[in-house]
Amino acid sequence: MTYKRIFIIVADSLGIGAMDDAEKYNDVGANTFKHLSYAKADFSIPTLGKLGIGHLTDINNTPPATRPLASYGRMKELSVGKDTLTGHWELMGLYIKRSFPVFTDTGFPAELINKLEAETGRGFIGNYAASGTEIIKELGDEHMKTGKLILYTSTDSVLQIAAHEEICPLEELYRVCGIARKITLDEPAWTVGRIIARPFVGENKTNFTRTPNRRDYAIKPFEKTVLDSLKANGYDVIAVGKIHDIFAGEGITEAYKTKSNRHGMEEMIRLAKRDFSGVAFANLVDFDAVYGHRRNALGYA
């Protein structure tokens, strides 16, 4: 069957059961969809239920549909690793044989931090794995007093730098992150998948809030993906949300930033009303960034 348009929507971090290698990632028994559904007694997803999602796992108030309106299935990742780049790149046909380095338990080496300070002219605080919303509460006041930028990581292969927009203007934060990207590419052991600029606003730790001005500096896919093939053959490849950054712009013909999950879906609805030939590819990042990292099952639901 031939389609003129294909819409791909990634609900970031919304897993539907553990994989065979779950022990490697401390994920034994994981099933985000099932567990968050039971966190809310009146959980309701009637549209997805009609499409057949109840056939995939045990979901609260969502029995298998008698006559599902869509095809359904569970995909098992083949690549090594479980970070954002690995999953999205494999969706577009790129198999990852070696995982990107992570610094969850150790923080980044002093040599890297020293080089970053020397080349940016900025000081840094933090350098440990943390939730982005929690670390700005912990270190935001110190950052505002000293001007030192907050550097941290997570369970993903990322180096993140947070700064208050009034203390460190966006262009300065982006400059620093660009230098961090260059430095981490110089040494294979430091080559994290993404550098992420994490700006925030607020007066103190009681009301610090991250803004939509995030920017990702991903490494480029090391081989061509389906997106490149589509673009080369004259099709539209429309990126919504952080998709453009995940692929470092490779294979993308146009891109739209989003401020939230709702905004992402509004963009996809807008595109659905538009005439084009190709793919519209969206990532709904709030599921992970706002709810998943904080283990907020009720908010997620």
C-alpha positions as CSV (number, residue, x, y, z in Angstrom):
1,M,0.0,0.0,0.0
2,T,1.3,3.5,-0.9
3,Y,0.7,6.5,1.3
4,K,1.2,10.1,0.4
5,R,1.7,11.2,4.0
6,I,3.0,9.4,7.1
7,F,2.7,10.9,10.6
8,I,5.1,9.6,13.3
9,I,4.5,10.6,17.0
10,V,6.9,9.5,19.7
11,A,5.5,9.7,23.2
12,D,9.0,10.2,24.8
13,S,9.7,7.5,27.5
14,L,6.3,5.9,27.3
15,G,7.4,2.3,27.3
16,I,5.1,-0.7,27.3
17,G,7.1,-3.4,28.9
18,A,10.7,-4.4,29.8
19,M,13.0,-5.9,27.1
20,D,15.3,-8.9,27.4
21,D,18.3,-6.8,28.4
22,A,16.4,-4.9,31.1
23,E,18.9,-6.1,33.8
24,K,21.7,-4.0,32.1
25,Y,19.7,-0.8,32.7
26,N,18.0,-1.6,36.1
27,D,14.7,-1.8,34.2
28,V,13.5,-5.3,35.2
29,G,9.7,-5.2,35.5
30,A,9.4,-1.8,33.8
31,N,6.1,-1.0,32.1
32,T,5.4,2.7,32.1
33,F,2.1,2.6,30.4
34,K,0.6,-0.1,32.7
35,H,1.9,1.4,35.9
36,L,0.9,5.0,35.2
37,S,-2.6,3.9,34.1
38,Y,-3.1,2.3,37.6
39,A,-1.9,5.5,39.3
40,K,-5.2,7.2,38.3
41,A,-8.5,5.4,39.1
42,D,-10.4,7.1,36.3
43,F,-7.7,6.7,33.7
44,S,-9.3,7.1,30.3
45,I,-7.8,6.8,26.7
46,P,-10.9,6.0,24.6
47,T,-9.3,6.8,21.2
48,L,-6.2,4.7,21.8
49,G,-8.4,2.0,23.2
50,K,-10.5,1.9,20.0
51,L,-7.3,1.7,17.9
52,G,-6.3,-1.4,19.8
53,I,-3.7,-0.4,22.4
54,G,-5.4,-2.6,25.0
55,H,-4.1,-5.7,23.1
56,L,-0.5,-4.7,23.9
57,T,-0.4,-4.8,27.7
58,D,-2.6,-4.6,30.8
59,I,-3.9,-1.0,30.9
60,N,-6.4,0.3,33.5
61,N,-9.9,0.8,32.1
62,T,-8.7,-0.2,28.6
63,P,-9.7,-3.7,27.6
64,P,-8.7,-5.2,24.3
65,A,-11.0,-3.8,21.5
66,T,-13.4,-6.2,20.0
67,R,-12.8,-4.7,16.5
68,P,-9.7,-2.5,16.7
69,L,-9.6,0.3,14.2
70,A,-5.9,0.1,13.5
71,S,-3.0,-2.3,13.4
72,Y,-1.0,-2.5,16.6
73,G,2.2,-4.1,17.8
74,R,5.2,-3.8,20.2
75,M,8.6,-3.0,18.8
76,K,11.8,-4.4,20.3
77,E,14.9,-2.3,20.0
78,L,17.9,-4.1,18.4
79,S,20.6,-1.4,19.0
80,V,22.9,-1.2,22.0
81,G,21.8,1.4,24.5
82,K,18.5,3.0,25.4
83,D,19.0,6.8,25.1
84,T,17.1,9.2,22.9
85,L,19.5,9.1,19.9
86,T,19.7,5.3,19.8
87,G,15.9,4.9,19.8
88,H,15.1,7.6,17.2
89,W,18.0,6.7,14.9
90,E,16.9,3.0,14.9
91,L,13.3,4.0,14.1
92,M,14.8,5.6,10.9
93,G,16.9,2.5,10.0
94,L,20.2,3.2,11.7
95,Y,21.5,0.3,13.9
96,I,23.7,1.3,16.8
97,K,26.3,-1.3,17.7
98,R,28.1,0.5,20.5
99,S,26.4,2.6,23.2
100,F,27.2,6.2,23.8
101,P,29.3,6.9,27.0
102,V,27.3,7.8,30.1
103,F,28.6,9.5,33.3
104,T,25.7,8.8,35.6
105,D,27.7,7.4,38.5
106,T,31.0,9.4,38.2
107,G,30.2,12.8,36.7
108,F,32.5,14.2,34.0
109,P,36.3,13.9,34.4
110,A,38.2,16.9,35.8
111,E,40.2,17.1,32.6
112,L,37.0,17.8,30.6
113,I,35.7,20.3,33.1
114,N,39.0,22.1,33.2
115,K,39.2,22.3,29.4
116,L,35.6,23.6,29.3
117,E,36.3,26.3,31.8
118,A,39.4,27.4,30.0
119,E,37.8,27.6,26.5
120,T,34.5,29.2,27.7
121,G,35.9,31.5,30.4
122,R,33.0,30.3,32.6
123,G,33.0,28.5,35.9
124,F,30.8,25.5,36.6
125,I,29.0,23.9,39.6
126,G,27.3,20.5,40.0
127,N,28.8,17.8,37.7
128,Y,26.6,15.0,38.9
129,A,23.5,13.1,37.6
130,A,20.2,14.8,38.6
131,S,16.7,15.7,37.5
132,G,16.9,19.0,35.7
133,T,14.1,20.5,37.7
134,E,15.6,19.4,41.0
135,I,19.2,20.6,40.3
136,I,18.1,24.1,39.5
137,K,16.3,24.1,42.9
138,E,19.5,22.8,44.6
139,L,22.0,25.0,42.8
140,G,20.0,27.9,41.2
141,D,20.6,30.3,44.1
142,E,24.4,29.7,44.0
143,H,24.4,30.1,40.2
144,M,22.6,33.5,40.5
145,K,25.1,34.7,43.2
146,T,28.3,33.5,41.5
147,G,27.4,33.4,37.8
148,K,28.8,29.8,37.6
149,L,26.8,27.6,35.2
150,I,25.1,24.4,36.4
151,L,26.5,21.4,34.7
152,Y,24.9,17.9,35.1
153,T,24.0,14.7,33.4
154,S,21.4,11.9,33.7
155,T,21.1,8.2,32.9
156,D,21.3,9.2,29.2
157,S,24.4,10.1,27.3
158,V,24.1,13.8,27.8
159,L,26.0,16.8,29.2
160,Q,23.5,19.5,30.2
161,I,24.2,23.1,31.1
162,A,21.5,25.1,32.9
163,A,21.5,28.9,33.4
164,H,19.1,31.6,34.4
165,E,18.2,33.7,31.4
166,E,18.9,37.0,33.2
167,I,22.2,35.8,34.6
168,C,23.5,34.2,31.4
169,P,21.7,35.4,28.2
170,L,20.6,32.7,25.8
171,E,23.2,33.4,23.2
172,E,25.9,33.1,25.8
173,L,24.5,29.8,27.0
174,Y,24.3,28.6,23.4
175,R,27.9,29.7,22.8
176,V,29.1,27.7,25.9
177,C,27.1,24.6,24.8
178,G,28.6,24.8,21.3
179,I,32.1,24.8,22.8
180,A,31.2,21.9,25.0
181,R,30.0,20.0,21.9
182,K,33.3,20.6,20.2
183,I,35.4,19.6,23.2
184,T,33.5,16.3,23.7
185,L,34.0,15.4,20.1
186,D,37.8,15.7,20.5
187,E,38.0,12.7,22.8
188,P,36.1,9.5,22.0
189,A,35.6,8.7,25.7
190,W,33.8,12.0,26.1
191,T,31.6,11.8,23.0
192,V,28.2,12.0,24.6
193,G,25.2,11.8,22.3
194,R,23.9,15.3,23.2
195,I,24.9,18.6,24.8
196,I,21.7,20.3,26.0
197,A,21.2,24.0,26.9
198,R,18.7,24.2,29.7
199,P,17.7,27.9,30.4
200,F,15.4,28.8,33.3
201,V,13.8,31.8,34.9
202,G,12.4,32.7,38.4
203,E,13.5,34.6,41.5
204,N,14.6,31.7,43.7
205,K,14.3,28.0,44.3
206,T,10.6,28.2,45.1
207,N,9.7,29.3,41.6
208,F,12.6,28.4,39.2
209,T,11.0,27.2,36.0
210,R,12.7,25.9,32.8
211,T,11.8,27.8,29.6
212,P,11.0,26.5,26.1
213,N,14.4,27.9,24.9
214,R,16.1,24.5,25.3
215,R,18.6,23.7,22.5
216,D,20.1,20.3,21.8
217,Y,23.5,19.8,20.2
218,A,23.5,16.1,19.0
219,I,26.2,14.3,17.1
220,K,25.3,13.7,13.5
221,P,24.1,10.2,12.5
222,F,27.1,8.3,11.3
223,E,25.3,6.9,8.3
224,K,22.3,7.9,6.2
225,T,18.8,7.3,7.6
226,V,15.4,6.9,6.0
227,L,15.0,10.7,6.5
228,D,18.0,11.3,4.2
229,S,16.6,9.0,1.6
230,L,13.2,10.7,1.6
231,K,14.7,14.1,1.3
232,A,17.0,13.0,-1.5
233,N,14.0,11.7,-3.4
234,G,12.1,15.0,-3.1
235,Y,9.8,14.2,-0.2
236,D,8.9,16.5,2.6
237,V,10.5,15.6,6.0
238,I,8.9,17.8,8.6
239,A,10.3,17.7,12.1
240,V,8.2,18.8,15.1
241,G,9.7,19.3,18.6
242,K,13.2,18.0,19.2
243,I,13.3,15.8,16.1
244,H,15.4,18.3,14.2
245,D,18.0,18.3,17.0
246,I,18.0,14.6,17.5
247,F,19.1,14.1,13.8
248,A,21.3,17.3,13.9
249,G,19.2,18.6,11.0
250,E,20.2,15.7,8.7
251,G,17.5,14.7,6.3
252,I,15.1,17.4,7.5
253,T,13.4,19.8,5.1
254,E,11.6,21.9,7.6
255,A,11.3,22.1,11.4
256,Y,9.0,23.5,14.1
257,K,10.0,24.0,17.7
258,T,7.4,23.2,20.4
259,K,6.7,24.4,23.9
260,S,4.8,21.5,25.3
261,N,3.1,18.2,24.4
262,R,-0.1,20.1,23.6
263,H,1.8,22.4,21.3
264,G,3.4,19.5,19.6
265,M,0.0,17.9,18.9
266,E,-1.4,21.2,17.7
267,E,1.5,21.4,15.2
268,M,0.7,17.9,14.0
269,I,-3.0,18.7,13.6
270,R,-2.0,21.8,11.6
271,L,0.2,19.7,9.4
272,A,-2.6,17.1,8.9
273,K,-4.7,19.9,7.4
274,R,-1.9,20.8,5.0
275,D,-1.1,19.3,1.6
276,F,2.4,17.7,1.5
277,S,4.1,14.5,0.4
278,G,6.3,12.8,2.9
279,V,6.7,12.4,6.7
280,A,5.8,14.6,9.7
281,F,7.8,13.3,12.7
282,A,7.1,14.6,16.2
283,N,8.5,14.0,19.7
284,L,6.3,14.8,22.7
285,V,9.1,15.4,25.2
286,D,7.0,16.5,28.2
287,F,6.2,12.8,29.0
288,D,9.9,12.3,29.8
289,A,11.2,15.7,30.8
290,V,8.2,16.9,32.9
291,Y,6.8,13.7,34.3
292,G,9.1,10.7,33.6
293,H,12.3,12.0,35.2
294,R,10.4,13.1,38.2
295,R,8.6,9.7,38.5
296,N,5.3,11.6,38.5
297,A,2.9,8.8,37.5
298,L,-0.2,10.8,38.2
299,G,0.9,13.8,36.2
300,Y,2.0,11.5,33.4
301,A,-1.4,9.8,33.3
